[in-house]
Amino acid sequence: MMPAHIIANQRELNTSPFSSHPIGTGPFVLQSWERSGRMVFVANPHYWRGTPKLKEIIFRAQPSTATELVSFQTHEVDANFDAGPGRLPEYSTLTGMRVLRSQSLRLGVAVMNTQRFPFDDVHVRHALAYAIDRGAILHDVLHDAGVVADEMIPSWSWAYTPNVPRYPFDQERARTELAEDGWRPGPDGILIKDGRQLTAVLASVAGDQPGARLDAMVQAYLRQIGFSLTIKAYPYGIIFDNDGPIRTGNYNLAFYTFSVNYDPSALDQDGCDQFSPRGDNDTRYCDPTIDRLERQALAMTDVAQRKTLYAAIQQRRMTSLPTLPMYFRERVGVVSDQLAYYTASRGIIPQWNAWQWSKP
């Protein structure tokens, strides 16, 4: 429900005054928003549980994990509740800060643009999956803060389906997959088919040290099967922008993490009408059967019936493989010892008990 008297005549909600001054009933309300990356929330005296203990919470964007690490060291920043595990050893050496690890819904994925060469070929997508040692990436990049994912739904979900296609690390199988698809080694070792080399560009986030390690590992794995991968780094604010390479489909391959829902519905990622800006189908893959099953399951309330449909979805999704699930990672929070009563949650929103937080 939206306030018609405020937005009825607004053609673009993003530029509406309501965008900067939304109405909220939570423990904190938005006071100001600097588009450069600073948001100030103040305590809501009308909050139904009572006025929060903190007077305000300031959210500040950080240009890189390296900058954020310095901010932790100088105590300019009190917390990042989902800093990620990439710098876990460095976080563990911070003084006056505590590191909190908990299960989360954060799924790391390899997203392949199925409308562009070479990932318009399902055999190439399968080969990539077999060629990458996800367990080694989890160990070397994420410091074992998570588990390897074998599908898009976590194993603890009621909708988890154990009998779907799996892609264990097997480079010989990757080579066989490509050979049977007609790829042959060229003079430089890069595979060739129909006069085209097996090459792709990986869209990456500039300045992300853990991400750079992952990119380099994937690049090396693919080179071992005759697949040449070039890495192109973009600023964070560009790569995921609505006009950026991923959302506009101007990319081949990307790695990122996102939070899956407690409910297994993924229509926004699978739907044939969910390409940006309508949804989050960044792979641009359209399977009318998956689309239909997603809509049917979303309209049902019977768990057993939904489970059957999601099992069929997972079978088709993991066979066509527009997205390779890499790992479910832990939420790694870095929190000042001065911030009391923060409690980690597996949910998407780490600020769930913000009304209880306090500082001396």
C-alpha positions in Angstrom: 0.0 0.0 0.0 1.4 3.4 -1.1 0.3 6.9 -0.2 -1.6 8.1 -3.3 -1.6 11.7 -2.2 2.2 11.7 -2.4 3.1 9.5 -5.4 0.0 9.5 -7.6 1.4 12.2 -9.9 5.0 11.0 -9.8 6.2 9.5 -13.1 9.4 8.0 -11.6 9.4 6.7 -8.0 13.2 6.7 -7.8 13.2 10.5 -8.1 10.1 11.1 -6.0 10.5 12.8 -2.6 8.9 9.7 -1.2 12.1 7.8 -2.2 14.2 9.9 0.1 11.6 10.2 2.9 9.6 7.0 3.1 7.1 6.2 5.7 8.1 3.5 8.1 6.9 1.8 11.3 10.2 0.1 12.3 12.5 1.0 15.2 14.4 3.6 13.1 13.2 6.0 10.4 15.2 7.5 7.6 16.3 11.1 8.4 18.6 11.7 5.5 20.1 10.0 2.4 23.2 11.2 0.7 23.3 9.5 -2.7 27.0 9.2 -2.5 26.5 6.5 0.1 25.5 7.8 3.6 22.1 7.2 5.2 21.1 8.3 8.7 18.3 6.6 10.6 17.0 8.0 13.8 15.1 6.3 16.6 11.4 6.1 16.1 9.7 7.3 19.4 6.4 5.7 18.2 7.9 2.2 17.7 5.5 -0.3 19.2 8.1 -2.0 21.3 9.2 1.3 22.8 11.8 3.9 21.8 15.1 2.1 20.8 18.2 2.5 23.0 20.4 4.0 20.2 19.6 7.5 19.0 20.7 6.9 15.5 22.3 4.5 13.1 24.4 5.7 10.2 25.0 3.5 7.2 28.1 4.4 5.2 29.2 2.8 1.9 32.7 1.5 1.6 34.5 1.6 -1.8 36.4 -1.7 -1.1 37.0 -4.3 1.5 40.5 -2.9 2.0 39.1 0.5 2.9 36.6 -1.2 5.2 39.4 -3.1 7.0 41.1 0.2 7.7 37.9 1.6 9.0 37.6 -1.3 11.4 41.2 -0.8 12.6 40.6 2.9 13.3 37.2 2.3 14.7 35.5 4.7 12.3 33.0 1.9 11.6 31.3 0.0 14.4 30.0 -2.9 12.4 29.4 -4.7 9.1 27.0 -7.5 9.8 27.8 -9.3 6.6 31.4 -8.4 5.8 32.0 -11.7 4.1 34.6 -14.4 4.8 37.2 -13.3 2.3 39.2 -11.4 4.9 38.4 -13.6 7.8 42.1 -14.1 8.9 42.5 -10.3 9.0 39.3 -9.7 10.8 40.3 -12.1 13.5 43.3 -9.9 14.4 41.3 -6.7 15.0 41.3 -5.3 18.5 38.1 -4.1 20.1 36.1 -5.9 17.4 34.5 -9.3 17.5 33.9 -11.7 14.6 30.5 -13.4 14.5 29.9 -16.4 12.2 26.5 -17.8 11.6 24.6 -19.8 8.9 23.0 -17.6 6.2 21.0 -17.7 3.1 23.9 -16.2 1.0 24.5 -18.3 -2.1 27.5 -17.8 -4.3 26.9 -18.5 -8.0 28.5 -18.5 -11.4 26.0 -16.8 -13.7 26.3 -17.5 -17.4 24.7 -15.3 -20.1 22.9 -18.0 -22.1 22.1 -15.5 -24.9 25.8 -14.9 -25.8 28.6 -17.1 -27.0 29.9 -19.4 -25.6 27.4 -20.0 -22.8 24.5 -20.3 -25.3 25.8 -23.9 -25.5 24.7 -26.1 -22.7 27.8 -28.3 -23.2 30.1 -25.4 -22.4 28.1 -24.6 -19.3 28.4 -28.2 -18.2 32.2 -28.2 -18.9 32.7 -25.1 -16.8 30.9 -26.7 -13.9 33.1 -29.8 -14.1 36.3 -27.8 -14.6 36.0 -25.7 -11.4 37.0 -27.1 -8.0 34.4 -25.4 -5.8 35.7 -27.1 -2.7 39.2 -25.6 -3.2 37.6 -22.2 -3.8 35.6 -22.5 -0.6 38.8 -23.3 1.2 41.2 -20.9 -0.4 38.9 -17.9 -0.8 36.3 -18.2 1.9 38.5 -20.0 4.5 36.0 -22.8 4.8 33.3 -20.5 6.0 30.5 -22.3 4.2 29.5 -25.5 2.3 29.7 -26.4 -1.4 26.2 -26.0 -2.9 24.8 -28.7 -5.1 21.7 -26.9 -6.1 20.0 -23.5 -5.7 18.0 -24.6 -2.6 19.9 -25.2 0.7 20.0 -28.7 2.0 18.0 -27.8 5.2 15.0 -26.5 3.1 11.8 -28.6 2.9 12.1 -28.1 -0.9 15.6 -29.5 -1.2 15.8 -32.2 -3.9 18.7 -34.7 -3.4 18.4 -36.4 -6.8 19.4 -33.7 -9.3 22.4 -33.6 -11.7 25.6 -33.1 -9.9 28.9 -31.6 -11.2 31.8 -32.8 -9.2 35.3 -31.5 -9.9 36.4 -33.6 -12.9 38.4 -31.9 -15.6 38.7 -35.0 -17.7 34.9 -35.1 -17.9 34.9 -31.4 -18.8 37.3 -32.1 -21.7 35.1 -35.1 -22.8 32.0 -32.9 -22.7 33.6 -30.3 -25.0 35.2 -32.9 -27.3 31.8 -34.6 -27.9 30.4 -31.1 -28.6 32.9 -30.7 -31.5 35.7 -28.6 -29.8 39.2 -29.3 -30.8 42.6 -28.0 -29.5 44.1 -25.1 -31.5 47.9 -24.4 -31.9 48.0 -22.5 -28.6 46.0 -25.1 -26.7 42.7 -23.1 -26.8 39.8 -25.1 -28.1 38.3 -24.2 -31.5 34.9 -25.0 -33.0 33.5 -23.7 -36.3 36.4 -21.3 -36.5 35.8 -19.7 -33.1 38.0 -20.0 -30.1 36.5 -21.0 -26.7 36.9 -17.6 -25.0 34.8 -15.5 -22.6 35.1 -12.4 -20.5 34.5 -12.5 -16.8 32.8 -9.4 -15.4 34.4 -8.8 -12.0 34.3 -6.2 -9.2 37.4 -3.9 -9.1 39.2 -3.7 -5.8 37.7 -6.9 -4.3 40.7 -8.9 -3.2 38.9 -12.1 -2.3 36.9 -11.8 -5.5 40.2 -11.4 -7.4 41.5 -14.6 -5.9 38.4 -16.5 -7.0 38.6 -15.0 -10.5 42.3 -16.1 -10.8 41.5 -19.6 -9.7 38.6 -20.0 -12.2 40.8 -18.5 -14.9 43.4 -21.1 -14.2 41.0 -24.0 -14.0 39.4 -23.1 -17.3 42.8 -22.7 -19.0 43.6 -26.3 -18.1 40.7 -27.5 -20.3 41.5 -25.2 -23.2 39.1 -22.4 -22.2 40.5 -18.9 -22.3 39.0 -16.5 -19.8 39.7 -12.7 -19.7 38.9 -10.8 -16.6 37.4 -7.3 -16.9 37.0 -5.4 -13.7 34.2 -2.8 -13.1 33.6 -0.5 -10.1 31.0 -2.1 -7.8 28.6 0.8 -8.4 28.7 0.1 -12.2 28.8 -3.7 -12.5 25.4 -4.1 -10.6 23.8 -0.9 -11.8 20.6 -1.2 -13.8 22.6 0.2 -16.8 25.7 -2.0 -16.0 26.9 -5.0 -17.9 25.1 -7.7 -15.9 21.6 -6.2 -15.8 21.8 -5.2 -19.5 23.1 -8.6 -20.6 26.4 -7.2 -21.9 28.6 -9.9 -20.2 29.6 -13.6 -20.6 30.2 -14.7 -17.0 29.9 -13.3 -13.5 30.4 -14.5 -10.0 28.3 -13.0 -7.2 26.4 -13.8 -4.0 22.8 -13.1 -3.2 20.3 -14.2 -0.5 17.9 -16.9 -1.4 14.5 -16.8 0.1 13.2 -19.0 2.9 10.4 -19.8 0.4 11.9 -21.7 -2.5 10.2 -19.6 -5.2 12.7 -18.2 -7.7 10.3 -16.9 -10.3 12.2 -13.6 -10.4 15.3 -15.5 -11.4 13.7 -18.1 -13.6 10.8 -16.3 -15.3 10.9 -15.8 -19.0 9.5 -12.3 -18.4 11.9 -11.5 -15.6 14.9 -10.1 -17.5 16.0 -6.7 -16.2 14.5 -4.4 -15.3 11.4 -6.5 -14.6 13.3 -9.1 -12.5 16.6 -10.7 -11.7 16.9 -13.3 -14.5 20.5 -12.3 -15.3 21.2 -15.5 -17.2 18.5 -14.5 -19.7 17.6 -18.2 -19.9 14.0 -19.0 -20.7 12.5 -22.4 -20.2 8.7 -22.2 -20.6 8.3 -25.4 -18.5 10.3 -23.9 -15.5 8.3 -20.7 -15.9 5.0 -22.5 -15.7 6.0 -24.7 -12.8 7.3 -21.7 -10.8 4.0 -19.9 -11.3 2.0 -23.0 -10.3 4.1 -23.6 -7.2 3.8 -20.0 -6.2 0.0 -20.1 -6.3 -0.2 -23.2 -4.1 -0.2 -23.6 -0.3 0.0 -27.3 0.0 3.7 -28.1 0.9 3.7 -31.6 -0.5 2.4 -30.5 -3.9 4.8 -27.6 -4.0 7.7 -29.9 -3.1 6.9 -32.0 -6.1 6.9 -29.0 -8.4 10.2 -27.6 -7.0 11.8 -31.0 -7.5 10.9 -30.9 -11.2 12.2 -27.3 -11.4 15.5 -28.3 -9.8 15.9 -31.2 -12.2 15.4 -29.0 -15.2 17.4 -26.1 -13.8 20.4 -28.2 -12.9 20.3 -30.0 -16.3 20.2 -26.8 -18.3 22.5 -25.1 -15.8 22.2 -21.4 -16.6 23.5 -20.7 -13.1 26.1 -22.9 -11.3 25.6 -22.9 -7.5 29.0 -22.6 -6.0 28.6 -22.4 -2.2 26.3 -21.4 0.6 28.6 -19.2 2.7 28.4 -18.2 6.3 27.5 -14.7 7.4 30.6 -13.2 8.9 29.9 -10.1 10.9 32.5 -7.8 12.3 31.1 -5.9 15.3 32.6 -3.4 17.8 32.8 -4.6 21.4 31.1 -1.3 22.2 27.9 -2.4 20.4 25.8 -4.6 22.8 22.9 -6.9 22.2 23.5 -7.5 18.5 22.4 -11.1 17.7 23.3 -12.8 14.4 20.5 -14.3 12.4 20.3 -16.7 9.5 17.7 -14.4 7.9 18.3 -11.9 5.2 17.9 -8.9 7.5 20.7 -8.7 10.2 19.1 -5.7 11.8 16.1 -7.7 13.1 16.7 -6.7 16.7 18.0 -3.2 16.2 15.7 -1.8 18.9 17.7 -3.7 21.5 21.2 -2.5 20.4 23.0 -0.1 22.7 26.4 1.6 23.2 27.9 3.1 26.4 
